[in-house]
Amino acid sequence: MAALALDERAARDQGRRRRSGRLGLLFGLTAFGPMLTWLILPAGYVGWALLVLTQAGWMGVLGLLLGRVLDRWWLAPAAAVAWTGIDAWRAIVPMNGFEWGAIAYAHVDGSWLLPIARLVGGRGITLMVVLISVLAYQVVHRTVLALIERDEESFEEALRPTGGVVGALVGALLVSVMATIEPPAQTGSMDVLAVQGNDVRHWEEPDPDPPMRITTAMRDLTLEAVGDGPDPDLVVWPESSIDRGIYTSRGEDLRPLVDDAVRAVPRLLAGANIDGEDPRTEWWNTALLFEGEMPHEDLYVKHRLVPFGEYIPFRPLFDWFPPLDQIPRDGQSGPRGQTLQVGDVEVAVIICFETLFTGVTRDNMMGGDDPAQLLVVITNNASFGDSAQPAQHLAQTRLRAIEAGRWAVHGAISGTSAFVDPHGGSYQETDLFSLDTIRHDLPLVEGHTPFLRIGDVVGTATRVAVVLALLLLAAVTWRARRDRPRGGAQDT
């Protein structure tokens, strides 16, 4: 879309300008289609296509907005606000939203822009990247045109009109470099052991009882890692480590395995599915905290559930669709702003899909009297096979760690598991579909980053700006059609 839509000469062509929405849609299809191919294995081509079309539709809206301002001097700030606002909207619409592929995630492997996230969140990075990129495009584009059309003018005279855009670009770069703040200071540490217990590629190998196999592996790996050495302060089992309710008859065969692990370590935080009163229709996706004995001492209940993965929106309308038979019961959502007290340490827990949502992470970080000192992310990525999804998911945890200024544990049942520092660096990354454990003495942090204090102000502001821009576009379009002479000449 940048190559086709951001062209001032195209803006003077009414036909091309009206095609900007279709160009945006095309951009979305070519971007999200390959990016989300990992969804084909669990959801099939229909599920993948529907999600790609939804995300591409948002890019079509972005194209409509930008098509009106391509020849304006304020194109760069408009593009930055519109792009960031569209990302903010697709994070909540439709059905819980899906902000996969946001620009900010591409920067976690190293960028001078990363500290901006501690100030205004990951969307602040997206806004600055688009602003700088469009300004750079304008500088190059206007310079080339000026030199082509300069006639007898000197180079200095021909380039004088580009001075304002060059100044804006330099200013944006200076702001992006100077908007730096260090994470809060370390106040202690916690020795954490994370266990990864799924080595079966389920689409290739028969697996008659995955819950039994996985919980057994989790128990065995935990006992082996602890051995005769010093106990870790906390052991983390990822999402779905206990995949049948251990307090019901369905999961009673798993209970002795969990009990062995619980008695062997001081504290175990384990991803577990808990059955409701009617196990056939309702359940909770949780992280159970055990402290040396059963039953659990405390729990975190997943707040942001996956539509068509953990529950079926408007289930009566979709009962006819055969693939949804794989989801016979609906998960129940937990409250906002949950934290766990792990000994003397306040811990914020995030489960899988929730890493996409800055608001969920911030709410959990701020759920206690003081901000949580450690972030723990548990996930089950096994459904997505040998794909790019685990790496993309880890990038989300890395950005959340930067925003919060905390160390994070990223525990994935089939990989990639890792520890993440407050600057977004990842350590001890595991291989996919391998049995493994990682252990590290993680620094604990107290205090607030600016983002924890103020929240996602960039997302809120740009979301409002997009709504206002769409209302203005609708009004202008309606007025133009009203004022067009009936039976007059058509645009060519």
BELCOR-V66458 format. One record per helix or strand of 2 or more residues. SS is the DSSP state (H for helix, E for strand). FROM is the first residue (numbers start at 1). TO is the last residue. Records with the same first field share a line. If there is no record, write none. Layout:
BEGIN
SS = FROM-TO  FROM-TO
END
This chain:
BEGIN
H = 2-5  8-11  14-18  20-35  39-67  75-90  103-107  116-120  122-148  155-178  210-226  249-264  315-318  322-326  352-356  358-365  382-384  389-404  450-454  457-483
E = 186-196  234-242  268-275  282-290  298-301  330-331  340-342  345-351  374-379  408-412  418-420  426-427  436-445
END
